[in-house]
Each structure stands twice: as structure tokens, then as C-alpha cells.
Amino acid sequence: MSSLAELNALVDQWDIEDEARRIGARPRTIGEHLAVERPLLKPVPDESFETGLTLSLRVLPATQDKDAIPQSGRDVCVR
């Protein structure tokens, strides 16, 4: 790809082609299913929102050998 615009155009073409695809023996195409679902979709909010969850955890050893787990007994942040 020489540019983001070229990549976006390619992805748009894939979307168009995919709308004609059928999954297995289903009677409707992907596009037909989308036409049914589209009126039910809500717009993406204008404000940004967190898509992940950040947790603070304490790593506890699963064995008696505390040296086997480098972070054993320490608080870690998992995202």
C-alpha cells in the first residue's frame, strides 16, 4: 500500500464484496442481514470512551516455589 487512502479504498471494496456472501447454507446474504440490523444500530458516541478495563492485581504463586514466578507478591497493572 502506498497510502492510507488506498488501503481504505481496498477495505471499502472488500466490504461491498462481502455483502453478497452467504454464511454456509443460510438463506440471506451478509448484506441482507445488515439491512435488517442497520435500523437497530445506535450511532457511535461523539465523546471518546474506554474500550478496555484496567485492573490492579497482586500476583500470587501457584506453587510453593516463590522464585518460580518473577512477579510473585508484587502488584501489577493488567490492561
N, C-alpha and C positions, 0 to 999 in steps of 0.2 A: 504494500500500500504506500502510495506517495503522499497521502494526506488524510486527515480525519474526515473530510467531506467525502472523499472517495470511499472510505470504509463505511460511512453512514449510508451512502447510496447503495452499496452492496448489501448491507443489512436490510434496508428497505425492500430490495428486490427479493431477498430470502423470505421476508415476511409475506410478500404478495404470493410467492410460490407456495408457501406453507399453508396459506388459507385454502388452497384446493386439495390439500392432503387429507386422507382419511386414516384414522387410527384403527387398525385391524379391520373388522367387518362392521364397524359402526355405520349406521345409515347416513349420518350427517358428516360434512367436511368440517375441518377446523374453523373455516370462515363462517359456516352456518352456525356452529356453536357460539362463536364470538358475537354474531349478530343477535343471538338470544340473550347473551350475558351483558353486552355493552350498555343497555339502558339501566342495568342494575349497578354498574360500577360508579364509585364516587370519585371526584377529582382528587388529585394529589394535593395536599395542603401547600399553601404558599410558603409558610414558615418551615424551617428545617426541623427535622425530628431525628431522634436517635434510633438507629435500626438494630443496635446491639444492646447487650447487657453487660455491665462491668461488675464483677464480684471480687470482694476481698476475702481470701480463704487462708486457712492455716493448713499446711501440708503435714499430714500425719503418716508416720511409717506404717506400712502394712506388714512389716517383719520386725523381728527383734533387733536386727542389724541396722541401726540408725545411719551408719555410714553408707549403706546401700542406696539411700535416697538423698541426693545432694541438697535439696531444699527442705529437708525434714525439720519440722519445728519452726519454720520461718513463715511469715505472712507473705503471700504473693498476690498479685493482681491478675485476674483472668478476664480476658475480654473476648 
